[in-house]
């Protein structure tokens, strides 16, 4: 029997994911009427009763990012005005996590600003996946449940022969996650020494770790233009790496990314999840769904159960704290 006290809405960013989450929850995806006025302003009207119910709004912040962010804010505001018991923003991809620090003078910190906007709109909780920068979690004044796709991606590779494989992180910042991924696969780990020159320009000077004669499994949290991956593959080839599989949580693949990665001679496969819509012109792309993970998190939040226990044995940083013995 569907739980009538759970109401799920979706903006226009990724309806297939929202429908898949609702299928696993066994609740209908409630409709939203989004109106655009002649002056280009948007208005959201929720088409289901929200009064004293747990409302979940599914909306990854994918391009056009500002449009989808505004849709999300308006839906949250509408749910608050409709006397929702609780409002949870389900943001599988939080794009503004890349704007996380003041690394230049007079620069904005979008990750914190968007977090403040969500709280001001009336959200009570946020569910997201694999934030680009861990400190963004602390920007929110409401509870945040951060999920991880490491287990789902690991299951894909555990079905293969990994005798000559090594996990490779494109940079040291992602090395901790790559190390945890390598433990799930029982492999060694290597990392690139990366310097970012611009949003779409990077230089990888060297590879730290043994990759000679090995198949690389490159793990990244997000792939946008693919520039970092191509630069990494050049260095891996120089070091004697035979080929590479690419795995990421958020496969945006914007600009020339599809052409760069689809046709590269070193790449054996590219694996991603459905936190964002997959490009239509890449049938070879392997997409693993995270709908079940989000559905389970929603069900546990609704029931007042632990979400962190979902990742016990997968990622210690997201799993429940271990009991300590005191003498």
N, C-alpha and C positions, 0 to 999 in steps of 0.2 A: 504493500500500500504506500503510495506517495505521501510524503510528509507535507501537509497543507501549511505548516508554519514556516517552511522554507520557500522563499520567492526569489527566482533568479531572472535577472534582466541582462541584456547585452546591448552595447553600442554597435556601431557599424564596423569596428576594427577587425573583428575575427569571430563572426557568428558560428562558423563550423566548430570551433573549439568550445564555445558556449553550449552548443547543442550536444556535443559529445559529453561534456561535464553533466548536463541535465540528464542525458541518457543513463549515465552511471549512477546518478542520484535518484533516478526514477521520479523526477519531477518535471513538469513542463517548463519550457523556456517562455517566460511571459513577454508579451510584446511591448514595445516602446514606440510612440509616435514622435519622430523627430521632425520638427518643422523649421524650414528656413524662410525668414521674412525677406521682403524686397531689399532691405538694407543689409542683408547678409548675416543678420543675427540668428542664432539658433534658439529653439525652445524644445524642451523635452517634456512629454506627458507619459507617465507610466500607466499601462492599461490593465493592471491587476491590483487588487486590494493589498495594501502594505501594512495596515494598521496593526501594531503590536506584533508584527512578524519579523523574522530574521531575513533581511534583504541582502542579496549578494549580486553585485554588478560586475560583469566580466568585461574587461576592456584593456588589452595591451596597448601601450603607447607606441604604435608603429606609424610610419608615414602615411598620410599627412599627420604628424605627431600633434601639432597644436590643435587641429580640428578634433582629433580623438580625445585629447585632454579636455577640451571644452565640453564635448559630449558627456564625458565622465563626470565632470563637475556639475553639470546641469541635472544629470540623473540622480546624483547624490542629493542635491538640493531638493529635487522633487520628492525623493523618498523621505527626507526629513520633514518636508511639509505635509506628507501623507501619514505622519505619525508612526513610522516604522519603529519596531522595537529595537532593532539594531541594524546598522548599515555597514556592510563589508565591501570594500573595493577589491576585486580580484584582478590584479594587474600582473599577468604572467611576465610581461617585459616592461620594466620601469626604465624608459629611455634616458631620463635625466640623471640616472645614477652616474653617468660619465662626468657630469658637472658637479664634482664633489669637493673641490678645494680651491683656495685662492692662490694659484700658481703664477699669477701675473697681476700687475697693478690695475686697479679699477675694473676688476672682472666680477661678473655675477656668479653666484653659486646656485645653479638651477635645481640641483637635487634637493636642497633644503627648501627653496621657495615653493616648488611643486608640492612637497610634503605639507607645508603650511597651508597651501591653497586647499588641499584635500581635507585637512582638519577643519578649516574655516567653512567649507561647504557642508560639513556635518558628518563626515565618515567616522565610524567608531573603531574600525580595524582595517588592516590591509593584509592581503595575502599576495605574495609575489614569489618570483623564482630567480635565484642566482643573480643577486645584485652585482653590478660591475665593480663596485667598491664597497667593502664591508661597512665602512663608517657611515654610509648613507642610511643604514638601519637606525642609527642614532639621531637622524634628522627629524624623525617622526615623533610627534607628541601623543600618538595613539599606538596601541599594540600592533606589531608587525610579525607575521609568520612568514619566514623565508624558506621556501622549499628548494630542493636540489634535484637535478635530473641525473646525478652521477650514477646512481644505481641502475636507472633505465638505460643509459649509454653503456655502462659496463656489461649489462646483460647481452647487448648486441655483440660485443667483442668476445665475450666468454664462450659463445657458440663457435668461435673460430680457432684455428691452430695459432697459438701465440708463442711458439717455441723460439722464434727469432725476432720478437717484437720488443719495442721500448716505447714508453710514454714520453712525449716531448711537449714541454710548455713553451709557447712563443716568447715568454719573458719571465723574469724572476717574480714579478707581482702575482702571477698565476701559478707559481711553482708549488705553493702549499696545496692548492686544489688538485694540481696534477699529481702530486705525491700521494694524496689520498686515493685518487683514481688508480694510480699504479698499484697500490696495495690491494684494491678490489680485484685487479687483474693478475696480481702476483708477478709484476714486472718491475724492472728498474726504470728510473726516470732521468731525463735530461732536460735542459732549458736553454733558450736563446738569450743572449745578452743584447737587449733591444733598446734603441734610442728613438723616441718619436720626434720627428722634425715638424710635422703638421698633422692635421686630422687624418689625412690619407697618405702620409709619407713617413716611413720608418726605415731605420737602418739596424740590421742585426749583425754585430761585429763578429761574434763567435758562438759556438755551441759548447756548453759545459756538460760533460757526460759522454759516455761511450755510445756512438751510433754507427760505428763502422760495420758494414755488412748486415745491418739490421733493418727491419721494417718499422717505420715510425708510426705511432698513433698520436697525432697532434691533437691536443685538447685545448680549446679556448672557450671562454664564456660567451663571446659574441663575435660574429663575423659580419662586418658591414661591407666594405669595398673589397676585402680580401688581400689588401696590400701587405699586411703583416705576414699572412700565410705564404704568399709568393716569395717574399724576402727570406722567410725561414726555410722554405724548400730549396732555395738556391744554396744556402749555407749547409743544409743537410746533404745535398748532393755533393758539395765540395768535400764533406767529411766522410763520404763513402756510404751514405745511406742508400738502400736499394729502392725503396718506394715508401709511400706514406698514405695512411688513412686519416681523414680529417673528421674530427668530432667537435660539435659545439652545442650549446644549449639554445642560443638565440641566433638562428640563421636568417639575418636580414637580407643579405646578398643584394645590396644596392649598387647602382652604377654599373661598372663592368665586372662585378664579382662573379656572376654566373659564367661568363665567357672565360675569365681568368682561371677559374677552378675546374670547370667542366672539361676543358681541353688541355689541362696541364699533364704532361707525360708522366710525371712522378706520382700523381694521385690515383690510388686504386679505388677509393670510394669516399663519399662525403656523407656523414650521418649527422642529423640534427633533430630537434624536437618541434612540436607544433605550438610552441609558445607564441609564434608569429606565423602569419600565412606563408606557405611555401611559394616560391616563384613558379609561375605557370609553364615556363619554357625550359624546365629541367626535370624530365621524367625519371632520370637515373638517380636523382637525389633520394636518399633513404631517410624517411621521417618517422621517428618514434613518438607516439602520443604520450602526453603528460596529463590527459583529461582525467584518467582514473586517480592520479595523485592529487589533483586539485579537488576532485569530487570527494575523496576520502578526507582531505583537510577540511572541506566545508562541512561534511557530516560530523566530524569530530568537534569542530567549533560549535556547531548547533547543539550537540549533545553535552558540551562542557568537558570533553575528553582531551587528552594530550595530543598535540600535533607533533611535537619533537620526537616522540617515540616512533614515528614513521621512519626516522632516519637512524635508529639505533643500529650500529654496525655498518652504516653507510658513510656518514660524515660526523665525526665526534663534535665538531663545532656547532652542528645543528641538532644533534641528538640530545637526549636528556642528560643532566649532570650525573656523574657517577658518585655513588655514596662513598664517603671517606670515613675511615675508622680513627677515632681519637682515643689516645690512651689517657 
